[in-house]
Amino acid sequence: MAIEENAVASSILMFMEGQSSWSGTSKKLMSVLKSVAKKEELDMKTFPKSPSALSRKINDIKSNLLNEGIEIEKISQRDWQIKKS
């Protein structure tokens, strides 16, 4: 699947456009990405419904995001860190 066709990947890319790094909880990341997806009118039908589902989706697209210069990793049980490279 192309990264542009993935609502989570697209949301992460758009969210990181104005910053070089971000860290926070899975719940906060879910809230932020949902907000971006709605604002950009992305397909919400495929958007994860819970933080754990979001984690699985992110793990599936990590390498695609890395190809776009975005490194995302889980730094604790509930916390994520996103960096532009």
C-alpha positions in Angstrom: 0.0 0.0 0.0 1.3 3.4 -0.9 2.0 5.6 2.1 -0.4 8.3 0.8 -3.3 5.8 0.8 -2.7 5.0 4.5 -4.6 7.4 6.8 -2.3 6.8 9.8 0.9 7.3 7.8 -0.5 10.4 6.1 -1.5 11.8 9.4 1.9 11.3 10.9 3.6 12.9 7.9 1.3 15.9 8.1 1.6 16.2 11.8 5.4 16.2 11.6 5.6 18.9 8.9 6.0 21.7 11.3 8.3 20.1 13.9 11.4 18.0 14.2 10.4 15.7 17.1 7.4 14.8 19.3 6.9 12.5 22.2 3.8 11.5 24.2 1.5 8.8 25.2 -0.3 6.4 22.8 -3.6 8.1 23.8 -2.3 11.6 23.0 -0.8 10.4 19.7 -4.2 8.9 18.8 -5.9 12.1 19.6 -3.5 14.3 17.6 -3.5 12.0 14.6 -7.3 11.7 14.6 -7.5 15.5 14.6 -5.1 15.8 11.7 -6.9 13.1 9.7 -10.3 14.8 10.2 -8.9 18.2 9.4 -7.4 16.8 6.2 -10.5 14.8 5.4 -8.7 11.5 5.3 -10.6 8.2 5.2 -11.6 7.7 8.8 -13.2 4.2 8.1 -9.7 2.7 8.2 -8.4 4.7 11.1 -7.7 2.7 14.3 -10.4 2.9 17.0 -8.0 2.4 20.0 -4.4 3.2 21.0 -3.5 -0.5 20.8 -4.9 -0.8 17.3 -2.9 2.4 16.4 0.3 0.8 17.7 -0.3 -2.3 15.5 -0.9 0.0 12.5 2.2 2.1 13.2 4.3 -1.1 13.5 3.1 -2.1 10.0 4.1 1.2 8.4 7.3 2.0 10.3 9.6 1.2 7.4 7.5 3.2 5.0 7.7 6.2 7.3 11.5 5.8 7.7 11.8 6.0 3.9 10.0 9.4 4.2 12.5 10.5 6.9 10.2 9.9 9.9 11.5 7.6 12.7 8.9 6.5 15.1 9.4 4.2 18.1 7.7 3.1 21.2 10.0 4.2 24.1 7.9 2.7 26.9 4.7 0.7 27.4 2.6 3.8 26.6 4.9 6.4 25.1 6.0 7.1 21.6 8.7 9.2 20.1 8.7 10.6 16.6 11.8 12.2 15.0 12.5 13.6 11.5 15.8 12.5 10.2 
